[in-house]
């Protein structure tokens, strides 16, 4: 799953509508999107916001992204089920266009049968070589080895119908834990000195995979 183009999508939903969207997404939108040439890596409930839905998808390259998105959003699955999905949402524009920070830092399959809890730690960084700083000074101090490390893919959005956040330099690492208590400890915050490499404190999302998520 070490795809070179990824999206992290965070949706703000109408109060009480998340389970409705999760059921629809798991049933229709995973296979529907993958039939159009993209890969749905995982979808999650945000543990700290009952009206937040977070998911990831990936593409072989930017040309495939444009073609796959055009095929899906112009195709029969979205035509039939898109209105119901949109009815659950207040905002769907919090989207980061990303790439693996290193060739070997994308997602790999999780082979355990048990379901874990994930964290996504989002950093707004001040330096283009933050990935090297992370590998040398941060990674070894984490409570759990990072599952994936992603950074901003600074290219033009070639499917403007779906906006992405621009003008930011982002680095994200994902980790997997056995349970939510372990995911929330974050003892690394007391050990890591980021110096002047960040514009703000890192934001950590605590994420529970849905029943249909590939990342479990």
Order of alpha helices (4+ residues) and beta strands (2+ residues): beta-alpha-alpha-beta-beta-alpha-alpha-beta-beta-alpha-beta-beta-alpha-alpha-beta
